[in-house]
Amino acid sequence: MAAGLGTRMRSSVPKHLHPLLGRRVVDWVIAAARDADADPLVVVTSPDARDAFSTEKVAVQEKPLGTGDAVRAAREALAGFDGDVLVLNGDVPGLTPALLRDLLETHRRERASATVLSFEPADSRAYGRIVRDGDGRLARIVEAGDASDDERGLTEVNSGIYVFRAASLWPVLERLEPHNAQGELYVTDSLGFLVRDGEPVSVHIADDPFEVEGINTRVELAAAASGLRDRINERHMLAGVTIVDPATTWIEPDVEIAQDVTVHPFVYLRGATRIGSGAEIHPHTVAVDAEIGTGAVVGPFCYLRPGTVLGADSKAGTFVEMKNSRIGPEAKVPHLSYIGDADVGDGTNVGAGAITANFPHKPGRPKGRTTIGKNVRTGVQNAFVAPVEVGDGAWTAAGSVITKDVPPDALAVARARQENKEGYAARHRND
């Protein structure tokens, strides 16, 4: 269910679509459902947000008439489905496939018509309380404002996540009635109908409250990001990655890191970045959809943009930015350089202050590409105006702007000859 606006986010963007560690909030829920083998998967959304989902089956809740109406909006999309229907909130990014599988296992073991996912938060004041019967099944859910003193003392609360038999769900949804002037329908009432009809309604309790707590404010969004960061970092560390300071290291969920990589503080690894064994990522490095080879050294203060490929034992050093470039094995770009739309050969050393000027010479044409061969030595403060090629083993002199191809093993000098004017400074010092 992802049709709510999330007004407490104080944003023009629905809360389900806010970015969260490389995904939108709702995408974390979708990923958990898919990994738990939910099929078909239907996203219930508002009319304004229907185009935000291109790979999922979408059902539109035309008006925000409550959770019961949101679930009812999915009925047509699930026509002919007679299995178990998971009802998930789109603002619960900590949800895991393992928890969903456990929920389903309880539901089926208990032969229940419906099962509620509950948890015990640190602060239960705002949540509906779970009241169980003598057999441990659901007797009722009491909203916080309606709870008695004894019921407010209960610590087990409703997460708003459920699983229903399809054959039981749709008839009870038709019996829902509005509770307020806005005409809102609540899915929790459907559970009450099932209990009163004598149908078994079970409860499964989540061990970790983080897995089921929703997001309503940007404060909670930040807390969710921290929890997801810790979960991802733990997974990598247990797989053999050294993360020096997990609290300052942010790794998005699709990043792949091999064993024996070392990640230093204040690193952000994004997108589909891949890092080979033995590489070392120094502080204040950002890598987005980059490939970092075995034994490569990156940073500090390095920015690897999409399309960057670093070969084995290569280096992208301090204050280096790269984009859409391939750096060969053992090649080095040590410091203060921008390398974009370029190929740098094996064993080449790029001097400080290098820039590949890749802007097209004429409007509408693609950006040019710079090719620097193997074992090249470039001088400091070189600019390479693409398209241009520097042959294997060539050198370029300091301060040169390279606009023509350089043959292999040549020295390219592209600068004005120095001229010294004797006594000039002394004559003009007092001007």
Buried (B, 14 or more C-beta within 10 A) or exposed (E): BBBBBBEEBEBEBBBBBBEBBBBBBBBBBBBBBEEBEBEEBBBBBBEEBEEBBEEBEBBBBEEBBBBBBBBBBBBEBBEEBEEBBBBBBBBBBBBBBEBBEBBBEBBBEBEBBBBBBBBBBEEBEEBBBBBBEEEEBBBBBBBBEEBEEEBBEBEBBBBBBBBBBBEBBBEBBEEBEBEEEEEBBBBBBBBBBBBEEEBBBBBBBBEEBBBBBBBBEBEBBEBBBEBBBEBBBEEBBEEEBEBBEBEBBBBBBBBEBBEBBBBBBBBBBBBBBBBBBBBBBBBBBBBBBBBBBBBBBBBBBBBBBBBBBBBBBBBBBBBBBBBBBBBBBBBBBBBBBBBBBBBBBBBBBBBBBBBBBBEEEEEEEEBBBBBBBBBBBBBBBBBBBBBBBBBBBBBBBBBBBBEEBBEEEBEBBBEEEEEEEEEEEEEEEEE
